[in-house]
Every structure is written in C-alpha cells, then in structure tokens.
Amino acid sequence: MLDVAPNRVAIIGAGLAGLTLAISLHHQGISCTIYELREPSVTTSGALMLSPNALRILDTLGLYNGLQSQGYNFDILAFKNSDLVTTDKYYLGNQRLYQYKALRVYRQVLLTELRVEIQRLKIPVIYGVKFSHIVSEDENGVTFAFADGVQASADLLVGADGIHSTVRKYIAPGVVPKYSGMVAITCALQKSVLHYPEGMNANEFPMPVAIHGKNGAFVMAPQNVDGSEVLAGTQRVWPEQDRAGWDALLADKEELLKLFRSNIEAWPVLVQSALNNVPEDSLAIWPYYVVPKMERWFSPSSRVIMLGDAAHAIPPTAGQGGSQGFEDAFTLAALLPRLTSKLPLDKALSRWQDMRQERIDRVIKLTLQLNNARLPENEREKLAATGAPVWQSGDQGELGWLYNADVEKDMLGYVKAETKGNRTCPVEWLTSKMGA
Ligand SMILES: Cc1cc2nc3c(=O)[nH]c(=O)nc-3n(C[C@H](O)[C@H](O)[C@H](O)COP(=O)(O)OP(=O)(O)OC[C@H]3O[C@@H](n4cnc5c(N)ncnc54)[C@H](O)[C@@H]3O)c2cc1C
C-alpha cells in the first residue's frame, strides 16, 4: 500500500473539480497531468452560484479577487409569495456572517480563470482525449487507456469526469445517475423587460428571488456584473428521456415554451412578464439527476479515485454541486503529500471519503428542506401536517457549518492525530496550519 506522497497523478476531466485538484496538488508539490475529452475551444453557457465555502478555497488558491469583479455579488435569495411579499430568505453568502458575499458568475469565466492558472503553473493538459478504461493497477501504479487505444500510466488516477463518469464504471460498476422526475426550464432575459406591480420600485425589488405560488417556485437570478441579465426558471415534473429525448425536447422550442408557460395565469404579473418575454434561443433545460450514495469512491487497491459529480452529483437547490467538488479536490490534495506508514493510502482515503460524505449528506438534508419550501401551495399545506422539515432561515449564521467550515484544517487535524511521532510527516508545517 502506498505510504509516501505520489509523484505522478493523472486527472481525468478538466471541469471544476479536475482543474481545482490540479492547482491544489501543484501547491502541495505533487505533479499531475490532466486528460480532457473536449477541445479547449468548446465553450459553455450559463452561470453558477458560488457560496463562501467555495470562494474560500478559490481565495486560498489566489483566484478569488480576479473572479469577484467578473460576477454579481450578493447575500440572499429572497422567498416571496404570489403577492410578492417577502416570506423568508436564504443566505447564499454574507461578509459579516460568512466572510464572503455569494458570487454568481458565468461558468465559462470560472473555467477560463482556472485554465489560465493551470497554464501559468505549467500543469500539462491534454485536450481531445477520451478516457476509456483502466488496464491494470498494482502496488506500482495504474495503467489506463484512451478510446484511440493509447495507454498511459501514473501513481494514481483521479476521475473528475462528471456525472456520467467512465471512471465510476470501474470503481462502482452498475451505479448510474438516477433521474429525480423533475426538469428545470430556464432562459436568460434582460431585467428591463419585467413588469412590476404598480407602486413597486424595480430598483428596490430584491434579486435573486424565488417567487412561490400555486405552480411551485419561479426563480430569477442576475448573472452578469451589473445584474442587468437575469436567469429565469422553474421546474416541472417530466418523464425521463434518453439522451436523444432530452436533446429533442431542447430543440423543440415551441413545446418547451408551452411547458415553461403552462398555468401562466396562476403566476403573479411579474412572472408572467418574464414568461411573455422569453428569448427563445436562450431556452435551456436541466433534468435533475443524482448519483446514488456509494460505498467506495476508490478502487480496492486505492490507485483509482473519483470525486466531484462523478462521486456524488447532488440535487441543485442549495447551489452546492460545484462547491462540494471544490472541497473534495482541495482536501484530497492536502492529504496525498502526507501519506506515511501510519497513514497509508487506503486508510487516508477511507477517512477522506467519510469526511466528505458527512458534509454531502448534510447538504442533501438541507436541499430537502429547501425543496419542501418550494413546493406548490397545496402540497406545502399537506406537508405541514406531516411535520416534514421545511427551510426557515435566520440571521444568526445558521449556515456556518456549511460556509465557515475550514475543510483543509479538519483534514490536517486528522492527519496530525494519525501521524503523531512519525518522522516522515511534515509536523512543523502541520503545526503552523493547526496552531500548537
Ligand atoms: C445548469 C446547471 C447549473 C448549475 N448551477 C450550479 C450552481 O449554481 N452552483 C454549484 O455549485 N453547482 C451548480 N451546478 C452543478 C455543477 O455544475 C457541477 O456540480 C460541477 O460542474 C461538477 O464538476 P465536476 O468537475 O465534477 O464535473 P464537470 O464539470 O461535469 O466536469 C467533468 C469534465 O470531465 C470531462 N470528461 C467526461 N468524460 C470524460 C472522459 N471519458 N475522458 C476525458 N474527459 C472526460 C468533461 O468533458 C468535463 O470537462 C450546476 C449544474 C448545471 C447542469
């Protein structure tokens, strides 16, 4: 079993988790190569909500300042009823409570910042290659193959290849993403097209906002620096499709618009104005798939590991999918250089997975509370009678467990406890991180 820092790590996937892992490993003195399916010229649309736990990691890696000025900075998502009266709020960030405001930024901007850093650090990325399968793994490392038959090897291989992961097929054969039964329909529109009820000042209307009514929740969230462009969307129950079926739904703008506008009269005028001004070319769908909880995120001999969506794609409501991938990557990178005879790879990975799963389980619980708060009115009333948990916010930092956690410190605390007295562990460095 590996009980020293690996020299060469292969990362499959240059998405959020893979790029963050590569940068974090570089800072820990471990070399890696990234292998990515798509060419760098392929761009992606849409924006992401990043909360303080993700922003703290990006800040530690020196990337936050550059990103902050390229996105929309805010504190809360306001919950409103169909009369547009604020009923509650959900903190996605706050300087005083959580050190950072939330940041909504285009995914492409974030990927570009990460890629520029990868280039600056001279971390090799091989684009346009499709990981195919693991050829073999033993005490000397892992050999793997690409779809074109080319093989490569490394001390460790980390699958950061997303929700439809190929690496997962090796670690957990048979585990496939599960459809939740819901699809989100979204568009990007100009805030200026919205009509507010008489007497309501558009500049004072809080955004992002989730308007709850008979149809469920309709969310509007600014996504460019000055907040003039807004993502607008809602979710609908829809039967599962295969890939071609989802593509067909996306291509059929008329059908999609009909679905988006169903029961339009039940929405307040503000939402109706959004639905009547949808730029068709910006219509998008997001079927909610989740990856079921798995026993292991690594292979029996521990040379093949997975993280990010490959290991735990979660429902979207808490806006934590990407953020949890950042945490996976950052903590794994902190762990790998500190392997010793007292903390060999298999033991270290077991603890890492437990620590990560504990947080993901808590995010899933939070998501359920938030989803319950977003149900259509009559379903919420029925639910209230069952005593099911429904999100209720506060101003006392209730989300501190999520946003203020120092996941690296927690990981290093474990390493310190396990490796006490072990001469190969960099104790001075750990002590400076942990305090005496
Ligand atoms: C519409 C939408 C909105 C979202 N909004 C938010 C949000 O607001 N906040 C948030 O935190 N999260 C959000 N998420 C979730 C977030 O995007 C994911 O959790 C995150 O992207 C997962 O990162 P990842 O690196 O694990 O996977 P990915 O980002 O999917 O990256 C995987 C990479 O692996 C590559 N790859 C795949 N297979 C192979 C192969 N065989 N060989 C080589 N390379 C391969 C892919 O090309 C890709 O580049 C959203 C997701 C969607 C779809």
The ligand as an SDF file (V2000), in Angstrom:
LIG
                    3D

 53 58  0  0  0  0  0  0  0  0999 V2000
  -27.4570   24.0660  -15.4190 C   0  0  0  0  0  0  0  0  0  0  0  0
  -26.5890   23.8090  -14.2200 C   0  0  0  0  0  0  0  0  0  0  0  0
  -26.4590   24.7860  -13.2320 C   0  0  0  0  0  0  0  0  0  0  0  0
  -25.6680   24.5610  -12.0890 C   0  0  0  0  0  0  0  0  0  0  0  0
  -25.5720   25.5250  -11.1430 N   0  0  0  0  0  0  0  0  0  0  0  0
  -24.7480   25.3410  -10.0880 C   0  0  0  0  0  0  0  0  0  0  0  0
  -24.5340   26.3790   -9.1350 C   0  0  0  0  0  0  0  0  0  0  0  0
  -25.1480   27.4460   -9.2390 O   0  0  0  0  0  0  0  0  0  0  0  0
  -23.6650   26.1640   -8.1150 N   0  0  0  0  0  0  0  0  0  0  0  0
  -22.9910   24.9730   -7.9770 C   0  0  0  0  0  0  0  0  0  0  0  0
  -22.1940   24.8350   -7.0390 O   0  0  0  0  0  0  0  0  0  0  0  0
  -23.1780   23.9610   -8.8570 N   0  0  0  0  0  0  0  0  0  0  0  0
  -24.0230   24.1220   -9.9010 C   0  0  0  0  0  0  0  0  0  0  0  0
  -24.2010   23.1220  -10.8050 N   0  0  0  0  0  0  0  0  0  0  0  0
  -23.5090   21.8450  -10.5830 C   0  0  0  0  0  0  0  0  0  0  0  0
  -22.0700   21.9400  -11.0720 C   0  0  0  0  0  0  0  0  0  0  0  0
  -22.0440   22.4290  -12.3990 O   0  0  0  0  0  0  0  0  0  0  0  0
  -21.4210   20.5690  -11.0050 C   0  0  0  0  0  0  0  0  0  0  0  0
  -21.5810   20.0650   -9.7000 O   0  0  0  0  0  0  0  0  0  0  0  0
  -19.9400   20.6750  -11.3640 C   0  0  0  0  0  0  0  0  0  0  0  0
  -19.7670   21.1580  -12.6610 O   0  0  0  0  0  0  0  0  0  0  0  0
  -19.2710   19.3280  -11.2150 C   0  0  0  0  0  0  0  0  0  0  0  0
  -17.9130   19.4890  -11.5240 O   0  0  0  0  0  0  0  0  0  0  0  0
  -17.0450   18.2440  -11.9860 P   0  0  0  0  0  0  0  0  0  0  0  0
  -15.7030   18.8000  -12.2820 O   0  0  0  0  0  0  0  0  0  0  0  0
  -17.1920   17.1250  -11.0140 O   0  0  0  0  0  0  0  0  0  0  0  0
  -17.7400   17.7330  -13.3240 O   0  0  0  0  0  0  0  0  0  0  0  0
  -17.8970   18.5020  -14.7160 P   0  0  0  0  0  0  0  0  0  0  0  0
  -17.9470   19.9540  -14.5020 O   0  0  0  0  0  0  0  0  0  0  0  0
  -19.0520   17.8450  -15.4030 O   0  0  0  0  0  0  0  0  0  0  0  0
  -16.5490   18.1740  -15.4940 O   0  0  0  0  0  0  0  0  0  0  0  0
  -16.2730   16.8900  -15.9810 C   0  0  0  0  0  0  0  0  0  0  0  0
  -15.2290   17.0080  -17.0760 C   0  0  0  0  0  0  0  0  0  0  0  0
  -14.8110   15.6950  -17.4370 O   0  0  0  0  0  0  0  0  0  0  0  0
  -14.7320   15.6150  -18.8610 C   0  0  0  0  0  0  0  0  0  0  0  0
  -14.9180   14.1900  -19.2280 N   0  0  0  0  0  0  0  0  0  0  0  0
  -16.0370   13.4590  -19.1150 C   0  0  0  0  0  0  0  0  0  0  0  0
  -15.8110   12.1960  -19.5350 N   0  0  0  0  0  0  0  0  0  0  0  0
  -14.5120   12.1340  -19.9310 C   0  0  0  0  0  0  0  0  0  0  0  0
  -13.6890   11.1020  -20.4780 C   0  0  0  0  0  0  0  0  0  0  0  0
  -14.1690    9.8570  -20.6790 N   0  0  0  0  0  0  0  0  0  0  0  0
  -12.4000   11.3880  -20.7630 N   0  0  0  0  0  0  0  0  0  0  0  0
  -11.8960   12.6480  -20.5540 C   0  0  0  0  0  0  0  0  0  0  0  0
  -12.6290   13.6630  -20.0480 N   0  0  0  0  0  0  0  0  0  0  0  0
  -13.9280   13.4100  -19.7330 C   0  0  0  0  0  0  0  0  0  0  0  0
  -15.8670   16.5170  -19.3330 C   0  0  0  0  0  0  0  0  0  0  0  0
  -15.6590   16.9230  -20.6780 O   0  0  0  0  0  0  0  0  0  0  0  0
  -15.7870   17.6520  -18.3440 C   0  0  0  0  0  0  0  0  0  0  0  0
  -14.8990   18.6720  -18.7700 O   0  0  0  0  0  0  0  0  0  0  0  0
  -24.9910   23.3190  -11.9350 C   0  0  0  0  0  0  0  0  0  0  0  0
  -25.1190   22.3310  -12.9290 C   0  0  0  0  0  0  0  0  0  0  0  0
  -25.9110   22.5590  -14.0560 C   0  0  0  0  0  0  0  0  0  0  0  0
  -26.0470   21.4710  -15.1030 C   0  0  0  0  0  0  0  0  0  0  0  0
  1  2  1  0
  2  3  1  0
  2 52  2  0
  3  4  2  0
  4  5  1  0
  4 50  1  0
  5  6  2  0
  6  7  1  0
  6 13  1  0
  7  8  2  0
  7  9  1  0
  9 10  1  0
 10 11  2  0
 10 12  1  0
 12 13  2  0
 13 14  1  0
 14 15  1  0
 14 50  1  0
 15 16  1  0
 16 17  1  0
 16 18  1  0
 18 19  1  0
 18 20  1  0
 20 21  1  0
 20 22  1  0
 22 23  1  0
 23 24  1  0
 24 25  2  0
 24 26  1  0
 24 27  1  0
 27 28  1  0
 28 29  2  0
 28 30  1  0
 28 31  1  0
 31 32  1  0
 32 33  1  0
 33 34  1  0
 33 48  1  0
 34 35  1  0
 35 36  1  0
 35 46  1  0
 36 37  1  0
 36 45  1  0
 37 38  2  0
 38 39  1  0
 39 40  1  0
 39 45  2  0
 40 41  1  0
 40 42  2  0
 42 43  1  0
 43 44  2  0
 44 45  1  0
 46 47  1  0
 46 48  1  0
 48 49  1  0
 50 51  2  0
 51 52  1  0
 52 53  1  0
M  END
$$$$
